[in-house]
C-alpha cells in the first residue's frame, strides 16, 4: 500500500514568501496547502489536515496567534511553526506557551526549515507505516468477524474450528458485549450448515406469553388472536442453526418443551395434533451462571446439561488487553470508511487512555467508543479529546439503614445514573399498571422473569407494595 505524502500548511499574506516556502516544502517531499492569509487558513482548517503548519505571525486580517489557537483546537496533532520578520523574545515565548513547536525569523534559515520538515516527514512516515502494519496484522488475526491475537482468543478460534464439523448443541458463556452471537455465527459458518439459515432470537426481548408460539408456532384458532397458522422459529431454522441468546430468560414451561425438541427433533405447533420433524442445531448463550440458576430452581437441570454438552467461554476484554490495539485498528478502518473520514489511527495519548480502561462493557463498549471518536475526529488521527471521558461503570445498591456486606462479583455492572433512570422508569410503569406485573412486563416489552430480576436488582418489591398499599389506605380513609 502506498504511503501518502505528508502535508504542510503554509500561511502568509506575502505572495513571494508563500511561493518560496511552498516550493521548498514540495522539494522536501510534502504536499502543500497554500493560504494567502489568516482568514483563508481558518476557512480551510476543517477540511485540510496537515502534519505541520508554517504560519506568518503578522497578517492584516487574522494574525498568526489566532491561527495557532484554531489549529490547536481543530487538529492538536499538527505541529505549528510561527514565522515573523519582527523578532522579539516576548512574542516567541508567548507563541511557545500557546503551543507552537518553533519560532522562525525572516529571512528564513532554509537549512533550519529543512531539518524541521524532515523531522516531521520521518515521523509521519513512521506513524502511517505503523498504522498500516497494525491494520494488516489485525486482518491476519481476524477469524470470522472476530479479532484476537491473544492466547485466550486463539484458543477459542481453534476450539470453534475443531467443534464446528460435529457440534449440534452448544452453550456460549460470556459477559455482555463480549460477542456471543459472533461465536455462534462462527460455529455455524465453519460447519456443514454454513449455506443454510442462521436464525437468532433474543429470549429477553420476547413477551413471556408469546414464547411458545414464537419458538414452536401455532395453528389458526389455537388461541385468541391466532387468525392464521404460523410456523415457529424452529421450523424456520430447519436445516440450519437456531441461536437462543439470553437463554436463561426462558420460562420453565418453555424450557421443558425446548428439551423435548432437542431430544426428539420434533416440534408441535400450539393447537396442532401432529408433531413436525425439524433438523436444527441449537446454540444458546448467556451471561448468567446457569448452574446457579439451576440451584435456585429457575433453570431446568436436564436442559442445562443438554446444552452444556459443548461449552465455549469468551474471555472479557480486560483479560485480553493485548487485543485492544488490533480491535481499535479494525474499528477505525470500519468507521472511517463509513463516515467518509481520513482517520487512519489514534494518537499515543488516546491509545494510553484506551489501554487503561476496565472495559466493563467489553468489545461492544470499545467499538462504540471508537465509533463516536471517528464521528468527532477532524484530522487523520484520533486524539484523547475525541476519545473523551470513558464511562467508568460501577453499580451501587440503594442506601439502607442496615447495609449488607458487599461481595465481589464478576457480573457486568451499570453506571449509577443509568440505574436510577431504569429504576424510576420501572416504578412509574408499575404504578400505572396498579402493580400488575404481567401488564408492566408487557408495557416494558420484556418477559415477566426479566421484570422480576429488575425488581430484585433495585430492591423494589417492598417499595411497590408499600406505595400501592399506602394509596389503597389513603383512598379508604378519604371514603370514611
C-alpha positions as CSV (number, residue, x, y, z in Angstrom):
1,X,0.0,0.0,0.0
2,X,1.4,3.4,-1.0
3,X,2.1,5.8,1.9
4,X,0.6,9.2,1.2
5,X,2.7,12.4,1.2
6,X,2.9,14.3,4.5
7,X,1.2,17.7,4.3
8,X,2.4,21.2,5.2
9,X,0.0,24.2,5.6
10,X,1.8,27.4,4.6
11,X,0.1,30.7,5.7
12,X,1.5,34.1,4.6
13,X,-0.1,37.2,3.2
14,X,3.1,37.9,1.2
15,X,2.8,36.1,-2.2
16,X,6.6,35.8,-2.7
17,X,7.2,34.2,0.7
18,X,4.2,31.9,0.2
19,X,5.6,30.7,-3.1
20,X,9.2,30.3,-1.8
21,X,8.2,28.3,1.3
22,X,5.7,26.1,-0.6
23,X,8.1,25.2,-3.4
24,X,10.8,24.4,-0.8
25,X,8.4,22.1,1.1
26,X,7.4,20.3,-2.1
27,X,11.1,19.6,-2.9
28,X,11.3,18.1,0.6
29,X,8.5,15.6,-0.3
30,X,5.5,17.5,1.1
31,X,2.0,18.1,-0.3
32,X,1.5,21.8,0.2
33,X,-1.7,23.7,1.1
34,X,-1.3,27.4,0.4
35,X,-3.3,30.0,2.4
36,X,-2.9,33.7,1.4
37,X,-3.9,35.0,4.9
38,X,-5.2,34.1,8.3
39,X,-8.9,34.1,7.2
40,X,-8.1,31.8,4.3
41,X,-6.3,29.4,6.7
42,X,-9.3,29.4,9.1
43,X,-11.6,28.5,6.2
44,X,-9.5,25.5,5.2
45,X,-8.7,24.1,8.6
46,X,-11.8,21.8,8.9
47,X,-11.1,20.1,5.6
48,X,-7.3,20.3,5.2
49,X,-5.4,18.3,7.9
50,X,-1.7,19.0,7.9
51,X,1.3,17.4,9.7
52,X,3.0,20.8,10.1
53,X,1.9,24.4,9.6
54,X,4.2,27.3,8.8
55,X,2.3,30.4,9.8
56,X,3.2,34.1,9.4
57,X,2.7,35.9,12.7
58,X,1.6,39.3,11.4
59,X,-1.2,39.3,8.9
60,X,-3.8,42.1,8.2
61,X,-6.9,40.0,8.6
62,X,-6.3,37.3,11.2
63,X,-2.9,37.2,13.0
64,X,-0.8,34.1,13.4
65,X,-1.6,33.6,17.1
66,X,-5.3,33.3,16.3
67,X,-4.5,30.8,13.5
68,X,-2.3,28.9,16.0
69,X,-5.1,28.7,18.6
70,X,-7.5,27.5,15.9
71,X,-5.1,24.7,14.8
72,X,-4.5,23.6,18.3
73,X,-8.3,23.4,18.8
74,X,-9.1,21.7,15.5
75,X,-6.1,19.5,14.9
76,X,-3.9,19.1,18.0
77,X,-1.6,16.6,16.3
78,X,-0.4,19.2,13.8
79,X,2.9,21.0,14.6
80,X,2.7,24.8,14.3
81,X,5.8,26.9,13.5
82,X,5.3,30.7,13.5
83,X,7.3,32.9,11.1
84,X,7.9,36.7,11.6
85,X,10.1,39.5,10.3
86,X,9.6,41.2,13.7
87,X,11.6,39.0,16.1
88,X,11.0,39.6,19.7
89,X,11.7,37.4,22.8
90,X,8.3,38.1,24.3
91,X,6.4,37.1,21.2
92,X,8.5,33.9,20.9
93,X,7.8,33.0,24.5
94,X,4.1,33.6,24.1
95,X,4.0,31.5,20.9
96,X,5.6,28.6,22.7
97,X,3.2,29.0,25.6
98,X,0.3,28.8,23.2
99,X,1.5,25.5,21.8
100,X,3.8,26.5,18.9
101,X,6.5,24.0,18.1
102,X,9.1,26.6,17.0
103,X,9.5,30.2,16.1
104,X,11.4,31.3,12.9
105,X,12.6,34.8,12.0
106,X,12.6,36.2,8.4
107,X,14.5,35.9,6.2
108,X,14.2,32.2,6.9
109,X,17.1,30.0,7.6
110,X,16.2,27.4,5.0
111,X,18.6,24.8,6.5
112,X,16.7,25.0,9.8
113,X,13.4,24.8,7.9
114,X,14.7,21.7,6.1
115,X,15.5,20.0,9.4
116,X,12.1,20.7,10.7
117,X,10.4,19.4,7.6
118,X,12.5,16.2,7.5
119,X,11.8,15.5,11.2
120,X,8.0,15.8,10.5
121,X,8.2,13.8,7.3
122,X,10.1,10.9,9.0
123,X,7.6,10.9,11.9
124,X,4.6,10.9,9.6
125,X,6.0,8.0,7.5
126,X,6.8,6.0,10.7
127,X,3.3,6.6,12.1
128,X,1.5,5.7,8.8
129,X,3.7,2.7,8.2
130,X,2.9,1.5,11.8
131,X,-0.8,2.0,11.3
132,X,-0.7,0.1,8.1
133,X,1.3,-2.7,9.7
134,X,-1.2,-2.8,12.6
135,X,-4.1,-2.9,10.1
136,X,-2.5,-5.8,8.2
137,X,-1.8,-7.7,11.4
138,X,-5.4,-7.1,12.5
139,X,-6.5,-8.8,9.3
140,X,-4.2,-11.7,9.9
141,X,-5.5,-12.2,13.4
142,X,-9.2,-12.0,12.3
143,X,-11.3,-15.1,12.5
144,X,-14.8,-15.0,11.0
145,X,-15.5,-11.5,12.1
146,X,-13.6,-11.7,15.5
147,X,-10.2,-10.2,16.2
148,X,-7.8,-11.5,18.8
149,X,-4.2,-12.5,18.6
150,X,-4.1,-13.1,22.3
151,X,-3.7,-16.7,23.6
152,X,-7.3,-16.9,25.0
153,X,-8.8,-15.9,21.7
154,X,-6.6,-18.1,19.6
155,X,-7.6,-21.0,21.8
156,X,-11.3,-20.1,21.3
157,X,-10.8,-19.9,17.5
158,X,-9.1,-23.3,17.5
159,X,-11.9,-24.8,19.6
160,X,-14.5,-23.5,17.2
161,X,-12.7,-25.0,14.2
162,X,-12.5,-28.4,15.8
163,X,-16.0,-28.4,17.1
164,X,-17.9,-26.9,14.1
165,X,-18.0,-30.0,11.9
166,X,-19.6,-32.1,14.6
167,X,-21.5,-29.9,17.2
168,X,-25.3,-30.0,17.3
169,X,-25.9,-28.1,20.6
170,X,-23.6,-25.7,22.4
171,X,-23.6,-23.3,25.3
172,X,-21.7,-20.0,24.8
173,X,-20.9,-18.1,28.0
174,X,-19.6,-14.6,28.3
175,X,-20.2,-11.2,29.8
176,X,-22.4,-8.6,28.0
177,X,-20.6,-7.2,25.0
178,X,-18.1,-10.0,24.5
179,X,-19.5,-11.2,21.2
180,X,-21.5,-14.3,22.0
181,X,-23.5,-14.0,18.7
182,X,-20.3,-13.7,16.7
183,X,-19.1,-17.0,18.3
184,X,-22.4,-18.7,17.4
185,X,-22.2,-17.4,13.8
186,X,-18.6,-18.6,13.6
187,X,-19.6,-22.1,14.7
188,X,-22.4,-22.0,12.0
189,X,-20.1,-20.7,9.2
190,X,-17.3,-23.2,10.0
191,X,-19.7,-26.1,10.0
192,X,-21.5,-28.1,7.3
193,X,-24.7,-26.0,7.6
194,X,-23.0,-22.8,6.5
195,X,-25.2,-22.4,3.4
196,X,-28.4,-22.7,5.5
197,X,-30.2,-20.2,7.7
198,X,-28.8,-18.8,10.9
199,X,-31.8,-17.6,13.0
200,X,-31.0,-15.5,16.1
201,X,-33.6,-14.8,18.8
202,X,-33.2,-12.7,21.9
203,X,-35.1,-14.5,24.6
204,X,-35.1,-11.5,26.9
205,X,-37.0,-9.4,24.3
206,X,-39.9,-11.9,23.8
207,X,-43.0,-11.4,25.8
208,X,-43.5,-14.4,28.1
209,X,-46.9,-15.3,26.8
210,X,-45.6,-15.5,23.2
211,X,-42.5,-17.6,23.8
212,X,-44.1,-20.9,22.9
213,X,-45.8,-19.5,19.8
214,X,-42.6,-17.8,18.6
215,X,-40.4,-20.9,19.0
216,X,-42.9,-23.7,18.1
217,X,-45.6,-22.0,16.0
218,X,-49.4,-22.3,16.2
219,X,-52.4,-23.2,14.1
220,X,-55.3,-21.0,13.2
221,X,-57.7,-20.6,16.1
222,X,-55.4,-22.1,18.7
223,X,-55.9,-19.0,20.9
224,X,-57.4,-15.6,20.8
225,X,-55.6,-13.6,18.1
226,X,-54.4,-16.6,16.2
227,X,-56.0,-15.7,12.9
228,X,-53.5,-17.5,10.8
229,X,-51.4,-20.6,11.0
230,X,-47.8,-19.7,11.8
231,X,-44.6,-21.7,11.7
232,X,-42.3,-21.2,14.7
233,X,-38.6,-20.3,14.6
234,X,-37.6,-24.0,14.9
235,X,-39.3,-24.8,11.6
236,X,-37.9,-21.6,10.1
237,X,-34.4,-22.6,11.0
238,X,-34.8,-26.2,9.9
239,X,-31.7,-27.4,8.1
240,X,-29.7,-24.6,9.7
241,X,-29.0,-23.1,13.1
242,X,-31.2,-21.5,15.8
243,X,-29.3,-19.2,18.2
244,X,-31.0,-18.6,21.5
245,X,-29.4,-15.5,23.1
246,X,-30.1,-14.9,26.8
247,X,-31.4,-18.5,27.1
248,X,-31.7,-18.0,30.9
249,X,-34.8,-15.9,30.3
250,X,-36.9,-18.8,29.0
251,X,-39.9,-19.7,31.3
252,X,-39.7,-23.1,32.9
253,X,-42.6,-24.4,30.9
254,X,-40.9,-23.5,27.6
255,X,-37.7,-25.0,28.8
256,X,-39.4,-28.4,29.1
257,X,-40.6,-28.2,25.5
258,X,-37.3,-27.0,24.3
259,X,-35.6,-30.0,25.9
260,X,-38.1,-32.3,24.2
261,X,-37.4,-30.8,20.8
262,X,-33.6,-31.2,21.3
263,X,-34.0,-34.8,22.2
264,X,-36.7,-35.9,19.7
265,X,-36.1,-33.5,16.8
266,X,-39.9,-32.8,16.7
267,X,-42.0,-29.7,17.3
268,X,-45.7,-29.4,17.9
269,X,-47.4,-26.2,17.0
270,X,-49.9,-24.9,19.6
271,X,-53.3,-26.3,18.8
272,X,-51.9,-29.0,16.4
273,X,-52.4,-32.7,16.8
274,X,-49.3,-33.9,14.9
275,X,-45.7,-33.2,15.5
276,X,-43.4,-32.0,12.8
277,X,-39.8,-33.1,12.3
278,X,-37.1,-30.4,12.3
279,X,-33.4,-30.7,11.7
280,X,-31.9,-27.8,13.7
281,X,-28.6,-27.3,15.5
282,X,-29.2,-25.1,18.6
283,X,-26.6,-22.8,20.1
284,X,-27.6,-21.0,23.3
285,X,-25.8,-18.1,25.0
286,X,-26.0,-16.5,28.4
287,X,-24.2,-14.0,30.6
288,X,-25.5,-15.7,33.7
289,X,-24.2,-18.6,35.8
290,X,-26.7,-21.2,34.7
291,X,-25.5,-23.7,37.3
292,X,-26.5,-21.2,40.0
293,X,-29.9,-20.7,38.2
294,X,-30.4,-24.5,38.4
295,X,-29.7,-24.4,42.1
296,X,-32.2,-21.6,42.5
297,X,-34.8,-23.6,40.6
298,X,-35.0,-21.0,37.8
299,X,-33.5,-23.3,35.1
300,X,-34.0,-26.9,34.4
301,X,-31.0,-29.1,35.3
302,X,-31.7,-31.6,32.4
303,X,-31.8,-28.7,29.9
304,X,-28.7,-27.2,31.3
305,X,-26.8,-30.5,30.9
306,X,-28.1,-31.0,27.4
307,X,-27.0,-27.5,26.3
308,X,-23.7,-27.7,28.2
309,X,-22.5,-30.8,26.3
310,X,-20.2,-28.3,24.5
311,X,-19.3,-25.2,26.3
312,X,-17.4,-22.2,24.9
313,X,-16.4,-19.4,27.3
314,X,-15.5,-16.0,25.8
315,X,-12.9,-14.1,27.9
316,X,-13.8,-10.5,28.9
317,X,-11.7,-7.7,27.2
318,X,-9.9,-6.9,30.4
319,X,-8.4,-10.5,30.3
320,X,-7.0,-9.9,26.8
321,X,-5.8,-6.3,26.8
322,X,-3.2,-7.2,24.1
323,X,-6.1,-7.4,21.7
324,X,-7.2,-3.8,22.2
325,X,-4.8,-2.2,19.6
326,X,-5.9,-4.7,16.9
327,X,-9.6,-4.2,17.7
328,X,-9.1,-0.4,17.6
329,X,-7.3,-0.6,14.2
330,X,-10.1,-2.6,12.7
331,X,-12.8,-0.3,14.2
332,X,-11.0,2.8,13.0
333,X,-10.8,1.4,9.4
334,X,-14.5,0.4,9.5
335,X,-15.9,3.7,10.8
336,X,-13.5,5.9,8.8
337,X,-14.9,4.3,5.6
338,X,-18.5,4.5,6.8
339,X,-18.3,8.2,7.7
340,X,-16.0,9.2,4.8
341,X,-13.3,10.3,7.2
342,X,-9.5,10.3,6.6
343,X,-8.9,8.8,10.1
344,X,-6.0,6.3,10.0
345,X,-5.3,5.6,13.6
346,X,-5.0,7.0,17.1
347,X,-2.6,9.3,18.9
348,X,-0.4,8.0,21.8
349,X,-2.4,9.8,24.4
350,X,-5.7,8.3,23.2
351,X,-4.0,4.9,23.0
352,X,-2.9,5.1,26.6
353,X,-6.5,6.1,27.6
354,X,-8.0,3.1,25.8
355,X,-5.4,0.7,27.2
356,X,-6.1,1.6,30.8
357,X,-9.9,1.5,30.8
358,X,-11.5,-1.5,32.6
359,X,-14.0,-2.0,29.7
360,X,-16.8,-3.4,31.7
361,X,-18.9,-3.2,28.5
362,X,-16.2,-5.3,26.7
363,X,-15.7,-5.2,23.0
364,X,-19.1,-3.6,22.4
365,X,-18.2,-0.6,24.6
366,X,-14.8,-0.3,22.9
367,X,-16.5,-0.4,19.4
368,X,-19.0,2.3,20.5
369,X,-16.2,4.5,21.8
370,X,-14.2,4.3,18.5
371,X,-17.4,4.9,16.5
372,X,-18.1,8.2,18.5
373,X,-14.4,9.2,18.2
374,X,-14.5,8.7,14.4
375,X,-17.6,10.9,14.2
376,X,-15.8,13.7,16.1
377,X,-12.3,13.3,14.5
378,X,-11.3,16.2,12.3
379,X,-7.8,15.0,11.3
380,X,-6.3,11.7,10.3
381,X,-5.5,10.7,13.9
382,X,-7.9,10.3,16.8
383,X,-6.7,12.2,19.9
384,X,-7.6,11.9,23.5
385,X,-10.1,14.7,23.1
386,X,-12.1,12.6,20.6
387,X,-11.9,9.5,22.8
388,X,-13.4,11.7,25.6
389,X,-14.1,10.5,29.1
390,X,-14.9,6.8,29.0
391,X,-17.7,6.0,31.4
392,X,-16.4,4.2,34.5
393,X,-19.0,1.6,35.2
394,X,-19.9,0.9,38.8
395,X,-23.1,-0.5,40.2
396,X,-24.3,0.6,43.7
397,X,-27.2,-0.7,45.7
398,X,-29.7,1.8,47.2
399,X,-28.8,3.1,50.6
400,X,-30.1,1.1,53.5
401,X,-30.1,1.6,57.2
402,X,-28.6,-1.9,57.6
403,X,-26.3,-2.3,54.7
404,X,-25.2,-5.8,53.9
405,X,-21.6,-6.7,53.2
406,X,-20.7,-6.2,49.5
407,X,-19.4,-9.4,47.8
408,X,-17.1,-9.3,44.8
409,X,-18.8,-10.1,41.5
410,X,-17.7,-10.7,38.0
411,X,-21.1,-9.7,36.6
412,X,-21.1,-6.6,34.4
413,X,-22.3,-3.5,36.3
414,X,-24.3,-0.4,35.2
415,X,-23.5,3.3,35.7
416,X,-25.3,4.7,38.7
417,X,-27.1,7.3,36.6
418,X,-28.5,4.6,34.3
419,X,-29.5,2.5,37.2
420,X,-31.5,5.5,38.6
421,X,-33.2,6.1,35.3
422,X,-34.0,2.4,34.9
423,X,-35.4,2.2,38.5
424,X,-37.6,5.3,38.2
425,X,-39.0,4.0,34.8
426,X,-39.9,0.6,36.3
427,X,-41.6,2.3,39.3
428,X,-43.7,4.5,37.1
429,X,-44.8,1.7,34.8
430,X,-45.8,-0.5,37.8
431,X,-47.7,2.4,39.3
432,X,-49.6,2.9,36.0
433,X,-50.5,-0.7,35.9
434,X,-51.6,-0.8,39.5
435,X,-48.9,-3.3,40.4
436,X,-49.9,-5.8,37.8
437,X,-46.5,-7.3,36.9
438,X,-47.8,-9.1,33.7
439,X,-49.1,-5.8,32.4
440,X,-46.0,-4.0,33.4
441,X,-43.8,-6.5,31.7
442,X,-45.9,-6.2,28.5
443,X,-45.6,-2.4,28.6
444,X,-41.8,-2.6,29.2
445,X,-41.6,-5.2,26.3
446,X,-39.7,-7.7,28.5
447,X,-40.5,-11.1,29.9
448,X,-42.1,-11.4,33.3
449,X,-38.9,-13.1,34.6
450,X,-36.8,-10.2,33.4
451,X,-39.1,-7.9,35.3
452,X,-38.7,-9.9,38.5
453,X,-35.0,-9.6,38.1
454,X,-35.3,-5.8,37.7
455,X,-37.4,-5.7,40.9
456,X,-34.7,-7.7,42.7
457,X,-31.9,-5.6,41.4
458,X,-33.4,-2.4,42.5
459,X,-35.0,-3.7,45.8
460,X,-38.4,-2.6,44.5
461,X,-40.8,-5.3,45.7
462,X,-41.2,-3.8,49.2
463,X,-41.4,-0.3,47.8
464,X,-44.1,-1.0,45.3
465,X,-46.1,-2.9,47.9
466,X,-45.9,0.0,50.3
467,X,-46.8,2.6,47.7
468,X,-49.8,0.6,46.4
469,X,-50.9,-0.4,49.9
470,X,-50.5,3.2,51.1
471,X,-52.6,4.6,48.3
472,X,-55.3,2.0,49.0
473,X,-55.3,3.0,52.7
474,X,-55.5,6.7,51.7
475,X,-58.4,6.0,49.5
476,X,-60.2,4.1,52.3
477,X,-59.6,6.9,54.7
478,X,-60.9,9.5,52.2
479,X,-64.1,7.5,51.7
480,X,-64.6,7.2,55.5
